[in-house]
Amino acid sequence: MDNNTEEFYERLKAELERSNSWPDLYLFKFIVPTDASKIKQIEDAFDCMGAVIKTKQSKTAKFTSVSVDVQMKNPQEIIEKYIELSTIEGIISL
Protein backbone atom coordinates (compact mmCIF):
# COMPACT_ATOMS: atom_id res chain seq x y z
CA MET A 1 0.00 0.00 0.00
CA ASP A 2 1.48 3.38 -0.97
CA ASN A 3 1.82 6.36 1.41
CA ASN A 4 -1.11 8.28 -0.10
CA THR A 5 -3.42 5.30 0.36
CA GLU A 6 -2.19 4.73 3.90
CA GLU A 7 -2.70 8.42 4.78
CA PHE A 8 -6.21 8.31 3.28
CA TYR A 9 -7.19 5.35 5.45
CA GLU A 10 -5.69 6.97 8.56
CA ARG A 11 -7.69 10.18 7.95
CA LEU A 12 -10.87 8.20 7.24
CA LYS A 13 -10.44 6.17 10.44
CA ALA A 14 -9.89 9.32 12.55
CA GLU A 15 -12.94 10.99 10.98
CA LEU A 16 -15.13 7.94 11.60
CA GLU A 17 -13.98 7.70 15.22
CA ARG A 18 -14.93 11.35 15.79
CA SER A 19 -18.26 11.37 13.99
CA ASN A 20 -19.91 8.08 14.91
CA SER A 21 -20.63 5.92 17.91
CA TRP A 22 -19.88 2.26 17.27
CA PRO A 23 -21.26 -0.16 16.21
CA ASP A 24 -23.13 1.85 13.56
CA LEU A 25 -24.58 1.61 10.06
CA TYR A 26 -22.11 2.51 7.33
CA LEU A 27 -22.78 3.10 3.64
CA PHE A 28 -20.09 1.79 1.30
CA LYS A 29 -20.28 3.03 -2.30
CA PHE A 30 -18.36 1.52 -5.16
CA ILE A 31 -18.24 1.82 -8.93
CA VAL A 32 -17.06 -1.18 -10.94
CA PRO A 33 -16.97 -2.04 -14.63
CA THR A 34 -20.22 -3.88 -15.37
CA ASP A 35 -19.14 -7.47 -14.91
CA ALA A 36 -21.25 -9.98 -12.98
CA SER A 37 -18.19 -11.59 -11.38
CA LYS A 38 -16.91 -8.25 -10.00
CA ILE A 39 -20.33 -7.35 -8.60
CA LYS A 40 -20.55 -10.83 -7.06
CA GLN A 41 -17.13 -10.35 -5.41
CA ILE A 42 -18.47 -7.24 -3.65
CA GLU A 43 -21.68 -9.01 -2.65
CA ASP A 44 -19.71 -12.01 -1.35
CA ALA A 45 -17.49 -9.75 0.79
CA PHE A 46 -20.59 -8.67 2.72
CA ASP A 47 -22.25 -12.12 2.81
CA CYS A 48 -23.70 -13.10 6.22
CA MET A 49 -23.38 -9.51 7.52
CA GLY A 50 -27.03 -8.51 7.03
CA ALA A 51 -26.06 -5.95 4.38
CA VAL A 52 -28.57 -4.22 2.13
CA ILE A 53 -26.97 -4.12 -1.33
CA LYS A 54 -28.26 -2.03 -4.23
CA THR A 55 -26.84 -1.94 -7.74
CA LYS A 56 -27.49 0.47 -10.59
CA GLN A 57 -26.01 0.44 -14.08
CA SER A 58 -24.78 3.60 -15.75
CA LYS A 59 -26.67 4.87 -18.83
CA THR A 60 -24.08 3.28 -21.12
CA ALA A 61 -24.09 0.06 -19.03
CA LYS A 62 -20.28 0.17 -18.91
CA PHE A 63 -20.24 0.68 -15.15
CA THR A 64 -22.35 -0.38 -12.18
CA SER A 65 -22.63 1.46 -8.88
CA VAL A 66 -22.91 -0.75 -5.82
CA SER A 67 -24.20 0.66 -2.52
CA VAL A 68 -23.85 -1.45 0.60
CA ASP A 69 -25.61 -0.43 3.81
CA VAL A 70 -24.29 -2.55 6.66
CA GLN A 71 -23.75 -2.56 10.43
CA MET A 72 -20.04 -2.25 11.17
CA LYS A 73 -18.37 -2.79 14.57
CA ASN A 74 -15.78 -0.01 14.35
CA PRO A 75 -13.76 2.18 11.95
CA GLN A 76 -10.97 -0.42 11.68
CA GLU A 77 -13.46 -2.98 10.33
CA ILE A 78 -14.48 -0.45 7.63
CA ILE A 79 -10.85 0.18 6.63
CA GLU A 80 -10.19 -3.57 6.41
CA LYS A 81 -13.23 -4.02 4.15
CA TYR A 82 -12.04 -1.23 1.81
CA ILE A 83 -8.56 -2.83 1.65
CA GLU A 84 -10.08 -6.29 1.00
CA LEU A 85 -12.19 -4.94 -1.88
CA SER A 86 -9.40 -2.81 -3.37
CA THR A 87 -8.06 -5.99 -5.03
CA ILE A 88 -11.04 -6.06 -7.43
CA GLU A 89 -9.79 -4.84 -10.81
CA GLY A 90 -11.26 -1.48 -11.82
CA ILE A 91 -13.10 -0.83 -8.53
CA ILE A 92 -13.50 2.78 -7.39
CA SER A 93 -14.40 3.42 -3.75
CA LEU A 94 -16.44 6.55 -3.14
URVENMO-V298468 format. One record per residue. N is the residue number from 1. RES is the residue in one small letter. BURIAL is # if it has 24 or more other ideal C-beta (glycine too) atoms within 12 Angstrom, else .. D_CENTER is the distance of its C-alpha to the mean C-alpha in Angstrom with 1 decimal. Layout:
BEGIN
[[N RES BURIAL D_CENTER] [N RES BURIAL D_CENTER]]
END
This chain:
BEGIN
[[1 m . 16.9] [2 d . 18.8] [3 n . 19.9] [4 n . 18.0] [5 t . 14.6] [6 e . 16.0] [7 e . 17.3] [8 f . 14.1] [9 y # 12.4] [10 e . 15.8] [11 r . 16.0] [12 l # 12.6] [13 k # 13.8] [14 a . 17.2] [15 e . 16.2] [16 l # 14.2] [17 e . 17.3] [18 r . 19.6] [19 s . 18.2] [20 n . 17.3] [21 s . 19.2] [22 w . 17.5] [23 p . 16.6] [24 d . 14.9] [25 l . 12.7] [26 y # 9.3] [27 l # 7.7] [28 f # 4.1] [29 k # 5.5] [30 f # 5.9] [31 i # 9.5] [32 v # 11.2] [33 p # 14.9] [34 t . 16.3] [35 d . 16.8] [36 a . 16.9] [37 s . 16.2] [38 k # 12.9] [39 i # 11.7] [40 k . 13.2] [41 q # 11.4] [42 i # 8.0] [43 e # 10.3] [44 d . 12.0] [45 a # 9.4] [46 f # 9.4] [47 d . 13.2] [48 c . 15.6] [49 m . 13.4] [50 g . 14.7] [51 a # 11.5] [52 v . 12.5] [53 i # 10.9] [54 k . 12.3] [55 t # 12.9] [56 k . 15.2] [57 q . 17.0] [58 s . 18.3] [59 k . 22.1] [60 t . 22.8] [61 a . 20.6] [62 k . 19.4] [63 f . 15.8] [64 t # 13.5] [65 s # 10.9] [66 v # 8.6] [67 s # 7.9] [68 v # 7.1] [69 d . 9.5] [70 v # 10.1] [71 q . 12.5] [72 m # 11.6] [73 k . 14.6] [74 n . 14.2] [75 p # 12.4] [76 q . 12.9] [77 e # 11.0] [78 i # 7.8] [79 i # 8.8] [80 e . 9.6] [81 k # 6.5] [82 y # 5.1] [83 i . 8.8] [84 e . 9.0] [85 l # 6.8] [86 s # 8.6] [87 t . 11.6] [88 i # 11.1] [89 e . 13.8] [90 g . 13.3] [91 i # 9.5] [92 i . 8.9] [93 s # 6.0] [94 l . 7.7]]
END
